[in-house]
Amino acid sequence: MKAVLIKQPGGVEQLLFGEVPTPKPQKDEILVKVKATACNRADILQRKGKYPPPLGASPILGLEMAGIIEEVGEKCRSDWKVGDRVFGLLPGGGYAEYVTIPGTLAMPIPDSLSFEQAAAIPEVYLTAFQALFWVGRLQRKEKVLIHAGASGVGTAAIQLVKQNGSKAIVTTGSETKCRACLKLGASHAFNYKKEPFSKRVLQVTEGKGVDLILDFVGAAHWEQNIDVLQVDGRLVLISTLGGAKVPTFNLAKIISKRLQITGTTLRTRDHAYKAELTHQFSSYALPLFQTGELKPVIDRIFSWEHVKEAHQYMEQNKNIGKLILRMT
């Protein structure tokens, strides 16, 4: 089969198409002909040699897919059949014509969604769902600060927070992105490049701050995050795009406010964790995608033959929502 390969760690010039063996499904897996996949920050980091795939995972890029089942392992035949439209989260392998996935990690594509729309869901929505509800323990009517609000995970989190009856406050790096977040349902959106976001967040919360923060930035936002968290507030650290090392900080605020700070990842979680997360998410969210109450947010669709351009576009931080690769 054809797949996007990496000659050696580096820039987009290291991406090339090559032939690799078509994977064979195990008894608990299905083989899917991929119709669409998506670009993620993890793909950029892996291409540069900074984010190796988990042990045993495909070295091929791609953390999600949508497609049609071509073969069903014997342990999956009560749930799936050849020809079913499915989508799901992968530890790798999505930038290829075929991929295998455990039957328990696949989800049926709602009739209302295209393959491209379905491919925009797994990585960002499962990440946001896990961070908000499993790790962050979000309750109704709480206030959530979401950094990188116009990113794929950010746009998913805004919708999940709103659907939960809670309030989403976001930060982004441009006024255009702020407007997009407000349109999705954020109550407030602040351009962190114009002014400190902590001041504005405290203003709109009447000085109380927020209950929960989803942070992809890390060091650059650390002190302001601590300032805007309420007593018993929770900070969920998902990535460190703004740096991983905080030179100095005062531990006293963490103690006096009784703050809880948790780091989380999804790609390296074990199969049982991902299966339960997929089950809970699909039970909750698939009906909402069918009715349009939740929606995938797609910035642009590229032919997978233009994967280099898609990576460059993501590295320029232009996208609002997902970048999709359509297989031809």
N, C-alpha and C positions, 0 to 999 in steps of 0.2 A: 504494500500500500504506500501511498504518498504521504509524507509528513514534513513539517517544518523542523529542521535540525539546526544545531548550533555548531559551527566549525570549531570555535574556541571562544572562551569568555571575552566579551567586548561589546562594541557598538552594533547597530543594526546591520552593518555590512557582514556580520558573522552569521546571519540567518540565511539558510538556503533550503531548497526543497531536495528531498532525497527519498530513496526507497528503503523501507524497513519491513520486516515480517508483520503480517496481520496478526494481531493478538488472538489467542484461543481462549474462549470463556471456560472458567472452572464450573463445577457443578452448581455453585451458588451465584454465578455471574450471568450477565447477558452481554451479547455482542451488539454494538450499536453502530450503524452507519451514520457518521456525524454530518449534520446539515448546517450547523452553526456552532461557533464557540465564541469566546470573548477574550479581550485583552485585560490583564490585571497588572497592578504594580508589582506583584510577585513575579510575573513573567519578565518584567524589565530587570529586576534584581537577579533572577536566575540566569538570564542571558549574560549579565555582567559577571557571573560567577560569585555572587554575593548571597545567594539563597538556594542552596542545593536541595533537591527533592528529598522527601523522607525515605528512609531505608525501604527498599522493595518497590518504590513507586516508579512509574515510567519517567525516564529522563527527558521525554518530550514535553514541551511547554503546553499549558492549557489546563485550567482548574475547573472547567465546567463545559457542558455540551448540551446540545439538543439534537435529536435525530430519530431514526427508525430502527426498531429491533430487527436484527437479521438472524440471530441464533439465541436460543434460550437454554441455559443450563438446567439439568433435570430437577434441581431443588427449587427452581424459580417458576416452574410451569404452572403452578396453581395461581400465580399472580400476574404473569406476563405471557404474551404470545408474539410470534413473529408478526411484524407489521405495526405493532403498537408504537405510538409517538411518545417518547420519553425525554426527560431532561434530568440533570443531576450534577452534583458536586464531584470533582475528581481530585486526586492527589497529584495528577499530571496526566499528560497524554491527549489533551483536547485538540491540539493543533495537528490532527491526523484524520485520515479518511475513515478509520474505524477505531473504536475504543471499547474496552470491557469495563464493566462497572458491576459491583455487587447488586443483586436484585433489590436488597433492602435500602440501597442508597438512590435508587431511581424513583422518579415521580412521573405520573402521567401528565402530559401537556394538556391544560384546559383547552376545550374546543375553540375558545375565543382568541387564543394566542397563536402567532406564527412561530416557526422554529427560531427566528431571530429574536423575537420577544422572549421566548422561553429561555434562550441561552443567556439572556441578560439578568436572570433571576438568581441562580443557585449560589454563587460565591458571595454576592453582596447581601442578599436577603438572609441567607443562613448565618452569615457573620453578624449582621445587625440583630437578628432575632436572638442569637446566642448571647451577644453582648448586652442587649437590653433586658431580656427576661431571665436567662439562665444565670448569667454572671452579675448583671446590674440589679436584678430583682425589682424591676420597674413596677410600680403600683399606679392605679388610676389617679389622675389629677396631679401627679408629680410633675416637676419641671426638669427637663433634660436639656443640657447643653451639648450640641453635636458639632464638633470641629470638622473641617473639610465637608461642609454640608452639601456641596454640589458634586461630591465624588459619588461613585457608584454605591458604596456603603452608606454614605450620608443621605442620598436621596431615598434609599430604602428605609433608613432609620426614621427619617422625618415622617414617612407614611405610616410606619408601624406605631410610632409614638402617638400620632393623631388618631389612628384607629383604636388605640388603647384608651382614649379619653384623657390623654396627658398633653402637656404643652412642650413643643420643640422650639428651642432657641438655637440658632446656628451661627457659626462664623465661616466666612469664605474670604477669598482674596480679590474679589472684584464686585462692582455694583451689579453687573449682569448676572453673576452667580447668586448674589443676594436676592435679586428679583425672582430668579428661577426657584429658589428655595421657598420664598413666600408663596409663590403660586402652587407649590406642592403641599403647603399646609403649615409651614413654620409660622410661629406667631411673631417672631422677630428674627432679623438677619443682619449681622454686622460685618463690615469689611475690616478685618484685623490689621490690614496694611495702613488704614487711615488713622486709627486711634486704638488705644488699649481696649480690648473687648471687655475686660473686667469692669471698667467703669460703666459701660452701657448695660451689661448684664445685671449689675446691682441696681441700676436705675429702674429697669423694667420689672424687676422683682421686688421693688420697694425695699431694697437693702437686704433682703433675706437670702438671696442667692438661689442656687439650684440644688436639686436632690441627687442628680446623677449627671456625670460627664462621660461621653464617648470621645476618646482622644486618639488621634492618629499622628499627632505632631510631636509630642514628647517634650524634650527639654525647653524648646522655645516658648511653650505655653505653661510650663510647670508652675511658676509662682502665681500667675493669674488664676490658674485652675484652683489652687489651694485657697486663694482669696474668695472665689465665688461659690465655693461649696458651702452648703448649710451644715449645721451640726448634724452628725450622723450621715453626712453625704458620702457618695460612692464615686470613685474615679475608676473607669475601666480603660486601661491602656492597651490599645490594639496594635499600634505601630509607633515608630519614632522617626518619622520623615523630617522632623525639625531638630533632630539630634537626640542622642541617647544619654549624654552626660550632662548633669546639672552641677555646675561648679560648687555652689554653696546654696544651702537652703535651711530654713528654720524648722526643725522637727516639732517645736512647741505647738504650732498651729494644728498639726496632725493630731496631737494628743488632746489639745483643748477642745477641738471640734469633733473628736471621736471619728475621724475620717477612716474610710476603708479604701485602700488602693489595690487594685487587682490587675495583673497582666494576663492577657489571654491570646491564644492562637487557635486556629481551626484546622489548618492543613495537617498538623502533626498529631491530632487527636486519634484515638484508636477507633476501630470499626464500630464497636458497640455504642460509643458516644455519638458518632456521626449518624448511625442508624436511628437511634432514639431522637436525635435532633431533627433529622429528616422527617420522621414519623410525626412528631409534634408540629413541626412547621407546616407540613403538607395538610394535616388535618385542619389547622387554623387558617392557613393562607390561600390554599387552592380555590376554595369557594369564593374568596374575595377577589382573586384574579379573574375568575369567571364572570363576576358581576361588574368588574371594573373599579371596585372600591380600593383595590391595590393595583398598581401598574408598574411594569418595568419602564425605566427611563433610559432611553437610547439617544446618545448624542450623534453617532454616525455609524453607518454600516460600511465595511470595507470587504471587497473580495479577499479571500485569504491569500491570493496571489500578491496582494499589496500589503502583506503583513509588516514589511519594513516601514511603510508610511504610517500604519496604525501605531506602531511602537513610537515613532517619532512624534506623532500627534499627542500621544499620552505623555511623553517626556516633556512636551511643551506646556503641559498642564492646561490645555484648552478645553478639555471635555467637561460637559455637564451630564453626569450619568455615564452610561456604559459605551464602550467601543466594541462593536461586534464584527467578527470575521465570518463571512458567509462562504461555505464551501461551494465550489463550482464543479 
